């Protein structure tokens, strides 16, 4: 079965948790995280699945961020949320997870990114997370998607 992924870029929640930029702000850019761009290209080019990019930074409320993505869901496809996660974005990641649980109960939620790779032991402490992809997520995500329909194979990932 074709699966449709929501690749989600969390937004900043508070000025108090901004990352430290040793270059005085010159390295902070408003662009998608490189990891999301690479993952999107991989999903579209090397799997039979589809995806939408949702940048929550462009919207004041999560309802607005997900409205268009909900309208564009392919018919008869299962879908999964894949959330980019950095440590300073954890409050926003938590908000997104709670939103998805309230509006799309049962949707699998997967985290990837620098926080997951650096602190894999902390992922169990985040409620609502079904899967976490440490390191380069592309091949791991493809295997996960291919095995979601076969329960006994998930232990092999």
Backbone as numpy.savetxt, mean C-alpha at the origin, in Angstrom:
# Nx Ny Nz CAx CAy CAz Cx Cy Cz
-8.01 -15.79 -11.06 -8.85 -14.60 -11.06 -7.97 -13.35 -11.06
-8.33 -12.39 -11.88 -7.60 -11.12 -11.93 -7.86 -10.35 -10.65
-6.81 -9.81 -10.10 -6.93 -9.01 -8.89 -6.58 -7.57 -9.23
-7.30 -6.67 -8.62 -7.04 -5.24 -8.81 -6.44 -4.69 -7.52
-5.31 -4.04 -7.64 -4.60 -3.51 -6.48 -4.81 -2.01 -6.37
-4.96 -1.55 -5.14 -4.90 -0.12 -4.86 -3.52 0.13 -4.27
-2.65 0.78 -5.01 -1.34 1.17 -4.51 -1.50 2.54 -3.87
-1.29 2.60 -2.56 -1.68 3.79 -1.81 -0.46 4.52 -1.24
-0.40 5.81 -1.55 0.62 6.71 -0.99 -0.01 7.48 0.17
0.40 7.19 1.41 -0.15 7.94 2.55 0.36 9.38 2.55
-0.42 10.26 3.15 -0.02 11.66 3.29 0.54 11.93 4.66
1.16 13.08 4.80 1.67 13.51 6.09 0.48 13.86 6.99
0.59 13.52 8.26 -0.51 13.82 9.16 -0.22 15.01 10.05
1.05 15.29 10.29 1.38 16.35 11.23 2.77 16.88 10.94
2.93 18.18 11.09 4.26 18.77 10.89 5.25 18.22 11.91
4.76 17.75 13.05 5.64 17.27 14.11 6.33 15.96 13.79
5.90 15.28 12.73 6.52 14.00 12.40 7.14 14.01 11.00
7.52 15.17 10.53 8.16 15.26 9.22 9.54 14.60 9.28
9.97 13.98 8.16 11.31 13.38 8.16 12.39 14.46 8.23
13.53 14.11 8.74 14.65 15.04 8.80 15.31 15.08 7.43
15.53 16.26 6.93 16.15 16.44 5.63 17.45 17.20 5.84
18.57 16.48 5.72 19.88 17.08 5.97 20.25 18.14 4.93
19.54 18.18 3.81 19.86 19.14 2.76 19.01 20.40 2.87
18.35 20.61 3.98 17.58 21.82 4.17 16.32 21.89 3.34
15.73 20.76 3.02 14.48 20.73 2.27 14.65 20.50 0.78
15.88 20.46 0.30 16.10 20.31 -1.13 15.87 18.89 -1.64
15.84 17.91 -0.74 15.64 16.53 -1.19 14.19 16.07 -1.02
13.35 16.87 -0.40 11.95 16.51 -0.22 11.17 17.02 -1.43
10.61 16.11 -2.19 9.87 16.45 -3.40 8.45 15.92 -3.30
7.54 16.58 -3.97 6.18 16.10 -4.02 6.05 15.21 -5.25
6.37 13.96 -5.08 6.24 12.99 -6.16 5.96 11.65 -5.50
5.42 10.70 -6.27 5.17 9.38 -5.68 6.48 8.75 -5.21
6.38 7.93 -4.20 7.56 7.20 -3.74 8.05 6.30 -4.88
9.35 6.25 -5.06 9.95 5.45 -6.13 9.50 4.00 -6.02
9.39 3.49 -4.80 8.96 2.10 -4.58 7.58 1.84 -5.17
6.67 2.81 -5.06 5.33 2.64 -5.60 5.39 2.63 -7.13
6.18 3.51 -7.71 6.30 3.56 -9.17 6.86 2.25 -9.72
7.87 1.72 -9.07 8.46 0.45 -9.51 7.47 -0.70 -9.37
6.75 -0.72 -8.25 5.76 -1.78 -8.02 4.64 -1.69 -9.05
4.18 -0.48 -9.34 3.12 -0.30 -10.33 3.55 -0.80 -11.70
4.76 -0.43 -12.11 5.27 -0.88 -13.40 5.37 -2.40 -13.45
5.84 -3.00 -12.38 5.96 -4.46 -12.33 4.60 -5.13 -12.44
3.62 -4.65 -11.67 2.28 -5.25 -11.68 1.69 -5.17 -13.09
1.80 -4.01 -13.72 1.19 -3.83 -15.03 1.93 -4.57 -16.14
3.26 -4.69 -16.04 4.05 -5.29 -17.10 4.28 -6.80 -16.95
4.29 -7.29 -15.71 4.72 -8.67 -15.51 3.74 -9.57 -14.77
2.55 -9.08 -14.54 1.52 -9.94 -13.94 0.26 -9.76 -14.77
-0.72 -10.56 -14.54 -1.98 -10.38 -15.25 -2.95 -9.53 -14.48
-2.46 -8.83 -13.47 -3.33 -8.06 -12.58 -3.32 -6.58 -12.97
-4.26 -5.84 -12.41 -4.38 -4.41 -12.68 -4.18 -3.63 -11.39
-3.99 -2.32 -11.50 -3.82 -1.53 -10.29 -4.21 -0.08 -10.52
-4.51 0.59 -9.42 -4.77 2.04 -9.41 -3.84 2.66 -8.38
-3.34 3.84 -8.68 -2.51 4.58 -7.75 -3.38 5.60 -7.03
-3.37 5.56 -5.71 -4.17 6.49 -4.91 -3.20 7.31 -4.06
-3.14 8.61 -4.33 -2.26 9.50 -3.57 -3.13 10.29 -2.60
-3.12 9.89 -1.34 -3.98 10.54 -0.35 -3.51 11.95 -0.03
-2.30 12.32 -0.45 -1.80 13.67 -0.20 -2.56 14.71 -1.00
-3.23 14.28 -2.06 -3.94 15.20 -2.94 -5.35 15.51 -2.46
-5.77 14.90 -1.36 -7.15 15.04 -0.89 -7.17 15.42 0.59
-8.15 16.21 0.95 -8.29 16.63 2.34 -8.85 15.51 3.21
-9.70 14.66 2.62 -10.33 13.57 3.36 -10.13 12.25 2.61
-10.02 11.16 3.35 -9.83 9.85 2.73 -11.01 9.47 1.84
-12.22 9.89 2.21 -13.39 9.59 1.36 -13.15 10.07 -0.06
-12.62 11.27 -0.20 -12.36 11.83 -1.52 -11.27 11.06 -2.26
-10.26 10.63 -1.53 -9.14 9.93 -2.15 -9.59 8.60 -2.76
-10.52 7.92 -2.09 -10.92 6.60 -2.56 -12.14 6.61 -3.46
-12.82 7.74 -3.56 -14.05 7.83 -4.35 -13.83 7.44 -5.82
-12.83 8.03 -6.44 -12.56 7.74 -7.85 -12.10 6.29 -8.04
-11.27 5.80 -7.13 -10.78 4.42 -7.24 -11.93 3.42 -7.12
-12.90 3.73 -6.27 -14.05 2.84 -6.11 -14.89 2.80 -7.37
-14.98 3.92 -8.07 -15.75 3.97 -9.32 -15.06 3.20 -10.44
-13.73 3.13 -10.39 -12.96 2.51 -11.47 -12.63 1.04 -11.24
-13.23 0.41 -10.24 -12.94 -1.00 -10.00 -13.43 -1.85 -11.17
-12.56 -2.71 -11.69 -13.01 -3.59 -12.76 -14.08 -4.55 -12.25
-15.08 -4.85 -13.08 -16.12 -5.78 -12.62 -15.57 -7.18 -12.40
-16.14 -7.87 -11.43 -15.78 -9.27 -11.13 -14.30 -9.47 -10.84
-13.67 -8.55 -10.16 -12.27 -8.73 -9.78 -12.15 -8.61 -8.27
-11.28 -9.43 -7.72 -10.96 -9.30 -6.31 -9.99 -8.13 -6.19
-9.95 -7.48 -5.03 -8.99 -6.40 -4.93 -8.31 -6.38 -3.58
-7.16 -5.71 -3.54 -6.29 -5.67 -2.36 -5.69 -4.28 -2.24
-5.53 -3.82 -1.01 -4.85 -2.55 -0.75 -3.39 -2.83 -0.45
-2.50 -2.09 -1.11 -1.06 -2.21 -0.89 -0.58 -0.82 -0.51
-0.15 -0.66 0.74 0.14 0.67 1.29 1.65 0.85 1.49
2.18 1.91 0.91 3.58 2.29 1.11 3.74 2.80 2.54
4.78 2.32 3.23 4.91 2.61 4.65 6.32 3.08 5.01
6.40 4.32 5.47 7.61 4.84 6.11 7.26 5.09 7.56
8.26 5.10 8.43 8.00 5.23 9.86 7.24 6.51 10.18
7.63 7.63 9.58 6.96 8.89 9.89 5.54 8.96 9.32
5.17 8.02 8.46 3.83 7.99 7.88 2.88 7.05 8.62
3.35 6.40 9.68 2.51 5.41 10.38 1.16 5.95 10.85
1.06 7.19 11.36 -0.28 7.67 11.74 -1.24 7.70 10.56
-0.77 8.13 9.42 -1.61 8.16 8.22 -1.92 6.75 7.73
-0.95 5.85 7.80 -1.18 4.46 7.42 -2.28 3.86 8.29
-2.24 4.14 9.58 -3.29 3.66 10.49 -4.66 4.20 10.12
-4.73 5.48 9.74 -6.00 6.07 9.31 -6.53 5.37 8.06
-5.64 5.07 7.13 -6.04 4.41 5.89 -6.55 3.00 6.18
-5.84 2.28 7.04 -6.27 0.92 7.39 -7.66 0.95 8.03
-7.88 1.87 8.96 -9.20 1.96 9.60 -10.29 2.32 8.59
-9.98 3.22 7.66 -10.94 3.58 6.62 -11.30 2.35 5.78
-10.27 1.62 5.34 -10.52 0.46 4.50 -11.30 -0.62 5.24
-11.01 -0.83 6.50 -11.75 -1.82 7.28 -13.22 -1.43 7.43
-13.49 -0.14 7.58 -14.87 0.33 7.74 -15.64 0.29 6.43
-14.99 0.63 5.32 -15.70 0.75 4.04 -15.56 -0.48 3.14
-14.54 -1.29 3.37 -14.30 -2.48 2.55 -13.88 -3.64 3.46
-14.76 -4.08 4.35 -14.40 -5.17 5.26 -14.01 -6.43 4.47
-12.99 -7.08 4.93 -12.53 -8.29 4.27 -11.49 -8.05 3.19
-11.26 -6.80 2.81 -10.24 -6.51 1.81 -8.87 -6.79 2.42
-8.04 -7.61 1.76 -6.70 -7.84 2.28 -5.87 -6.55 2.23
-5.13 -6.31 3.29 -4.30 -5.12 3.39 -2.84 -5.55 3.52
-2.02 -5.02 2.63 -0.60 -5.36 2.57 0.22 -4.09 2.74
1.27 -4.18 3.54 2.20 -3.06 3.72 3.53 -3.40 3.06
4.20 -2.37 2.54 5.55 -2.51 2.02 6.25 -1.17 2.18
7.54 -1.16 2.01 8.29 0.09 2.10 9.37 0.05 3.15
10.02 1.19 3.37 11.17 1.25 4.28 10.87 0.81 5.71
9.70 1.18 6.25 9.41 0.79 7.64 9.26 -0.72 7.76
8.58 -1.32 6.82 8.38 -2.78 6.86 9.72 -3.50 6.77
10.60 -3.02 5.90 11.90 -3.67 5.74 12.81 -3.46 6.94
12.76 -2.27 7.53 13.64 -1.96 8.66 13.14 -2.54 9.98
11.83 -2.60 10.14 11.25 -3.05 11.41 10.19 -4.12 11.20
10.53 -5.26 10.62 9.51 -6.27 10.32 8.82 -6.82 11.57
9.50 -6.81 12.70 8.90 -7.34 13.93 7.77 -6.46 14.45
7.68 -5.22 13.99 6.65 -4.32 14.49 5.34 -4.41 13.71
5.35 -5.10 12.60 4.16 -5.15 11.74 3.00 -5.84 12.45
3.28 -6.84 13.26 2.22 -7.53 14.02 1.51 -6.60 14.99
2.14 -5.48 15.33 1.54 -4.53 16.26 0.56 -3.57 15.59
0.50 -3.60 14.26 -0.40 -2.72 13.51 -1.68 -3.49 13.21
-2.80 -3.13 13.84 -4.03 -3.89 13.62 -4.54 -3.76 12.19
-5.07 -4.86 11.67 -5.70 -4.85 10.37 -4.79 -5.20 9.21
-3.52 -5.45 9.46 -2.59 -5.78 8.38 -2.61 -7.29 8.15
-2.83 -7.68 6.91 -2.85 -9.10 6.57 -1.49 -9.61 6.11
-0.77 -8.78 5.35 0.52 -9.20 4.80 1.49 -8.03 4.84
2.80 -8.37 4.91 3.85 -7.36 4.84 4.94 -7.89 3.92
5.46 -7.03 3.07 6.47 -7.40 2.09 7.78 -6.69 2.42
8.74 -7.42 2.98 10.05 -6.84 3.32 10.95 -6.85 2.09
11.82 -5.86 2.02 12.75 -5.79 0.90 12.05 -5.39 -0.38
12.57 -5.86 -1.50 11.95 -5.55 -2.80 10.63 -6.30 -2.90
9.52 -5.59 -3.06 8.21 -6.24 -2.97 7.68 -6.87 -4.24
8.28 -6.58 -5.39 7.66 -6.96 -6.66 7.39 -8.45 -6.78
8.41 -9.27 -6.72 8.25 -10.71 -6.91 7.43 -11.32 -5.76
7.65 -10.82 -4.55 6.89 -11.33 -3.40 5.40 -11.06 -3.58
5.06 -9.87 -4.08 3.65 -9.55 -4.29 3.05 -10.44 -5.37
3.78 -10.68 -6.43 3.25 -11.57 -7.49 2.96 -12.95 -6.93
3.88 -13.50 -6.14 3.65 -14.82 -5.54 2.46 -14.80 -4.59
2.36 -13.73 -3.82 1.22 -13.61 -2.90 -0.09 -13.57 -3.68
-0.16 -12.77 -4.71 -1.39 -12.67 -5.51 -1.75 -14.00 -6.16
-0.74 -14.71 -6.63 -0.99 -15.99 -7.28 -1.45 -17.06 -6.30
-1.11 -16.90 -5.03 -1.46 -17.93 -4.05 -2.66 -17.58 -3.18
-3.22 -16.39 -3.32 -4.33 -16.00 -2.46 -5.54 -16.92 -2.57
-5.76 -17.46 -3.73 -6.92 -18.33 -3.92 -6.66 -19.77 -3.48
-5.42 -20.10 -3.15 -5.06 -21.45 -2.74 -4.49 -21.37 -1.33
-5.34 -21.57 -0.33 -4.99 -21.33 1.07 -3.75 -22.09 1.52
-3.64 -23.36 1.18 -2.51 -24.15 1.69 -1.18 -23.72 1.10
-1.16 -22.95 0.01 0.09 -22.48 -0.58 0.63 -21.24 0.09
-0.16 -20.51 0.86 0.32 -19.26 1.46 1.46 -19.51 2.44
1.54 -20.67 3.03 2.63 -20.95 3.96 3.98 -20.99 3.25
3.99 -21.20 1.95 5.22 -21.32 1.21 5.83 -19.99 0.81
5.11 -18.89 0.98 5.62 -17.59 0.58 6.61 -17.07 1.60
